[in-house]
Amino acid sequence: MRLRQIPLLLCAALLAACGGATTSERAPLATLAPSPMAAAPTDAPTAPAPARAADTPAPADTAAPTAAPAPTAAAEPASLDQISLGVELMLDGFRRPTHVTSAGDGSGRLFVVEQQGTVQVVRAGQRLPEPFLDLTDDVGMNGNEQGLLSVAFHPAYAENGRLFVNYTNTGGDTVVAEYRVSGDPDRADPASARTLLTIDQPAANHNGGLLKFGPDGYMYIGTGDGGAAGDPWGNGQSRDTLLGKLLRVDVDGEAPYAIPTDNPFAGGEGGRPEIWTFGLRNPWRFSFDRATGDLFIADVGQNALEEVHFQPAGTPGGRNYGWDTMEANACFEGPGCDQAGLELPVAVYDHSSREGGCSITGGYVYRGAQFPQLAGTYLYADFCTGNIWTLRPDGDGWQSHLSGTIPIRTSSFGEDEAGELLLTDRDGGGLYRLSVE
């Protein structure tokens, strides 16, 4: 094991949104018990989506799948103040990695997204010589927060070979596109490209960029407020734009996508039909708890506060997370503001000391087997200071604890197929595994 040390320099965060579609409805999945709602903020899992009907079958992967970890005896999670977190270098040499994920196909492979436009494959701890997908001719990187920002594999990828990417094009606008795997399971077919959504971006920053399939099988798309500073266009609170939102679409419906019938504005009245939630500034990273289906959204703040929002599984969309009326749990545009109807965060940290930071990178609820003391604990980190926190429900509220400082600029967390957590270091180029010290 070795740790990479890098200077902890303050910087701006990494980290906006047009298309139409029909509505769609599908049979409900197995019911997930919703988690209790959070009360006012304090200090600061869904079963995998069922496979859909297959399209073109993907070629079989010839590598032996990674064995699932042996079951361990149930252990009580440790109290947060007893947890000390670190990282172990798994592999380095990536160019500005922005995201890491698995395909969920049993191959054990990891896919590392590089900001300039490539997706690299890691198999059995080794990076393959050729990229899985190379979009460098299509991707624009004129701003620090632009580029290829994420990849998401269809829940039935093992059968249909479908994957999706989110990037900024050479004109600076957001593109969400679909690709298919080629005859080589370690290469996507560049000729299979199909654009689902293009979102005009008024500025180079606050692009959001994460794609993720939820426990309902729909694809969620995080978009920033369009950039500049202070949301000058009012996009966060406007329901007539896709900027400053979490979107939710059905990629198995009519082209380019369908609208789930239970989206809050599915009929187009009161807001854009793609919108799931709004009032977000730059939801760079969000995740679903793989055991409960609960949704966590880490929203990058303006000048003072970073925040984590929570939506229990099974609850409806249409939530307003407050930006730019509020920044986290404080009024943003003056000493007083109307907070009626706003969802306050469950965790907040500030920019005023080294115990805080300047740009949140949201993580996951830990559901792996290696660290039972972390079971059911949500993790998040700061890109600038390297601080990493743990967060759990505590009675009617939440408890958050600063559980370490890691020597990397965390651009993303990821989960492998077994639920163990990974982190990417954008500036240092490393792929890391979480460790508990």
N, C-alpha and C positions, 0 to 999 in steps of 0.2 A: 504494500500500500504506500502511496505517496500523495502528499497534498501539494496543490499548486498555490503559491502565494502571489497575490497581485496587489498593486496599490489600490486603496479604496478612495477613489476620487469622486467628488460629487459630480453628477451629470444629470441631464434631462432624461426623463423616462423613455424607454422604448414604448413605444406603444403608440370610417369612419365610413356614405353609405347610401340600378333602379330596376325593377322588373315587376312583372305581373304574373298572376297565376290563378288557377281554379282552386276551389275548396275541396278538401278530401276528408274522408272519415274512414276509420278502420275499427275492427273489433278491439275492445279494450284488452290491455295486457293484464296479467295477474295483478291483483290489487296490492299496492305497497302501503304499509302503515305509515301515515304521515308523522313526521317528527313534531314535537311541540313547538309552537311559535315562540320566537324570542321576545322577551320584554325589552324595555329600553336598554341601550347598550351599556355594558359594563367594561372593565378593563379589557380590553379585549383578551348511497351505496347501491346503487340499484342493481338488481339482478341484470346481467347483460341483456340487451335488447334481443328479442327473439329473431331468429333468422327469417328473412323474407323469401318470397319465391325467387329462385335464382334466375338471372339473366344468362349471358354467355358464361359458361363455366370457366373458372380460372384454372390454368395448368397446375397440376399437383406440385407442391414444393418437395424437392428430393431430400432436404435436410431432415435429420431426425428431430422431432419436436422436443422442446425442453420439458423434462419431467416436472410434474407439479410437485411442490414441496410436500413432504410427508406431514400428515396431520399432527398438530401439537396439542398438548393439554391446554385447556382454556386457562388463561391467566388474567388476573385483575389488572387493568391498565394502571400504570404508575401515576401518582399525582404529578401535575405539570411541573411543579418546582423541583422534582427529582429527575427530570429528563434533561439530558445534555446532548445536543445534536451536532453532528459534523458531516463531512463528506469524504468519500474515497474516490480517487481518480480511477475511472474505468478505461477511458480511451481519450487521447487528445489528437490535435491536428485538424480539427474542424475549423471552417472559416465562418466566424460570427454565427454560431448556431442559435436559432430562435425557438426551436420546438423539438420535442422528442416524443415518440409514441410507438405503440406496437400495432400490428395489423389485426390482432385477435384471431389469427388463423391457425394457431397451434404450432407455428414454425419456430417460435422463440426469437424471431428477428426483432430488431429495433430499427426505427427510421428516424434519422436526424435531419432536420430542415436547416439549411444554410441560407443566410439572408440574401445572398447575391442571386439565388435562384435554383439551387440544387437540393435534392433529397438523397441522402446517403443511407446505405444499408449496413447494419452491424449484425453479423452472424457469429455466434459463439465467441463473442468478445473481440472480434476482428472486423475492421471496416473493409468492405468489398472494394475492389479496385475501380469499378465503374459505378456512377450514380444510378439510382433507381429512376430518377426523373431529372432532366436538365431543362430548366426554363429561363436560363440566363438571357436569352435573346428577347424574352417577353417581359421580364421583370425590370422595373425602374427603382433606382435607389438614390434619388437626388436628396433625400432627407434621411436623418438618422433613424426614423421610425418606419421607413418604407422598406420594401423588399418582399421576399417570400416569407410568410409569417406563420403558416401552419399547414398540416396535412391531416385529413381524417379519412379513415377507411370505413366503408359501408359495413353495417352490422353483419351482413351476409357476404363479406368479402371473399371468404374461402370458396363460396359457390359462384359469385357473380363478378369478382375481380374489379369492382368499382371503387374509386377513391376520389377525393375532392381536395382542392387546394385553395388557399386565400393569399392573394398577392396584390401589390400595387404595380400597375403597368407603367410603361415608359412615359405616359402622360400624367402619372401620379394618382390615377383613380383606382379604386378597389375592384378586383375581379375575383369572383368565385367560380371555379371551373371544375368540371369532371374529367377524369381520365380512366382508362382501363389498363389492366395489366396485360403485358404482351405474352408471347409464347414462352418467354423466359420469366420464371416467377420473380426474378430479382431485377426486372426492368419493366417500367410502365411503357405503354405505347404512346409516343408523343402525337401520333396522327389521330388518336382517339379523342382529342380535346373537344369539349362542348362547354360553352359559357352558359352558366345559369343566371348570373347576376353581375351587373356592373353598377358601381355607385360613384357618382361624381364627388370628388374631394376638393373642397375649397382651399385647403392648406395641406402642407406636407406632413403634419404631425397628427396624432390622435386617430390612428387608423384601426384601432382594435386589432382584429386579424385572426382570432381563433375560430376554428370550426370544430364542432364536437357533436356526436350523436348522443341523444338522451336516452333514458330507459324506455321512452315511448317509441323509439325508432325514428323520430324526427331529427333533422339536422338543425342545430343552433348555431347562429352566426353573431359574433360580438363586433359591434361597430362603435368607433369613437365619435365625438361630437363635431368632427370636421376640422378641429385644430385651432391654430392661433392660440389665444389665451382668453380665459373668462367666457368662453362660448359666445362670441360676438354675434352669431347668427341665431342664437336661441334654439339650437337644435335639440338640446337635451330634453326640454319640456315640450317641444312641438311634436305632435303625433302625425304630422303630415310629411315627415321625412324619415328616412331609414337611419339617419345619423344619430348617435348617442343612444343606441338601443341594443337589446338582445333580440334577434330575429329567430323565427322558428318556421321551418318549411318542410314539406314532404317531397323528398327527391324521388319517390317511387310513384308519384302521381303523374298528371299530364305535364308535358314539357313546357317551360323549363323546370317548373316545380309546381306543386299544388299547395294550397293553404289548408292546414288542419282546421277542421270545423270548430274546434274549441279555442282557437286563437281569439283573443279578446276583441279584435276588430275584423274578424274573418269576413264579414259582409262588406267591409270597406267604409262603414259608418263610424265616425269618431276617430279614425286613425288608419294608417296603412295596414293592410291585412297581414303582412309578414311580421308585425311587431308582437313580441311576447311580453317584454317589459321595457320601460323607458326611464328617462332621468339619469342616464349614465354619462360619465365624462370620457373615460377610456377604459373599458373592461378588457384589459390586455389578456387576462387569464381567468377562466371560470372552470368549474368541474362539477361532476355528479358523483355523489357517494355511491360506490358500486354495490353496497349492501342495503341501502335504504332508498336511493333515488333522490335524496335531498340535493339541492343546488346551492353552490357557493360561488359568489361573484366578487372578485377582487377588482376594485375600481381605482385607477390612478388619480390622485388628487391634484389640485392646482398648486398653491404655494405653501399650504400649511398642514394638510391632513391627508392620510391614506386610509382606505376603508374596505371592510369585508361585509357583504350582504348575504343573507340567507333566505332561501325559499324552500319550505318543506315539500316533500314529494306529495303529489296528489292535490295541491292547491292551485287555483286558477291563475292565469297570467293577468296582465294589465297593471302590475305594480309600478309605482312611481318611486324611484330611488333618490329623487330630490335635486339632482344637478340641473341647473345652476342656481336654484333657489338656495340650496345648501351645499356646502362642501363637507362631506361626512356628517357629523352631528352638530355643525355650527352654521349659522346663517352666513351666506357668502356675499350677498349684495348690500349688506347693511347690518346694523345692530339688532334689528328685529325682522322676522319674516313669518309668513303664514305656513305652518308645518302641517296643516290639515291634509290628510290623505297621503302623506309621505311615509315611506318605509325607511326607518333609521337603521344604520349599520349595527352589526353585532360585535364588531371589533374596529378600533380606530388607533392609529399611532400618528405622532406629529413629526415635524421636520426640525424641531428646535434643539435636538441633542443627538449624540451618537447612540443613544438608546432607541432612537427612532430611525429616520431615514428620509428618502425623497421620492421613491417610486416603488410601489408594491408589485410583487409578482405572486399571484395566487397559486396555491398548490392543490393538494388532494386530501381527502380523509384517508388515513392509512388503514388498509385492509389486507396487508401482506401477512406472512407467517413469521418472518425473521425477527420482528421486534414486537412481541405481544404487549409490551408496556405502552405501545403507541396505539393500540387498537381503538378505533373510533375517534381518533384525534385528527383535526384538520391542521395542516401546516401551510405557512406562507412566509415569504422572505422579502427583504428590501434589496433592490438592484444596486443601490449606491453604497450602503454601509455593510452589507453582508449579514445583517441581523436576520435571524430566523426564529419564528414564533410557533407556539402550539396553541390550539384553541379547542375548547370543548363546551358543551352545554353544562350549566351549573344551576340547578334548580329552575327558576323561571327566567334566568338570564344566561350569560356566557362568561367563561373565564379564559383569559388569554395570558400567556407567559412568554417572556423572552428566553428562549431555550438554547441560544448559542449565537456565535458570529462565525460565519464561514468565509474563507478567503477567495470568493468568486463573485462575479457579477451575474446573479441568477436571472437569466432571461426567460426560463421556463422550468416548470416541473413536468414530469411525465410518469406514467405507470407502465411497468412491463406486464406480461400476461398473468403473472402471479400476484400482481398488486404491490410489488416492491417499487419504491419511489426512486426516480432519477431526476437529475438537475443538469441544465446546460449552462455553461459559462460563456456568455456572448463574447466578451473581450479576450479571454484566455483561450477559447477554442476547445474546452474540455467537456467531456461527458462524464458525469459523476453519479455515484450511488450514494443514497442517504446512509449515514451511519449513526449509531447511538453510542456515545462514549461513556 
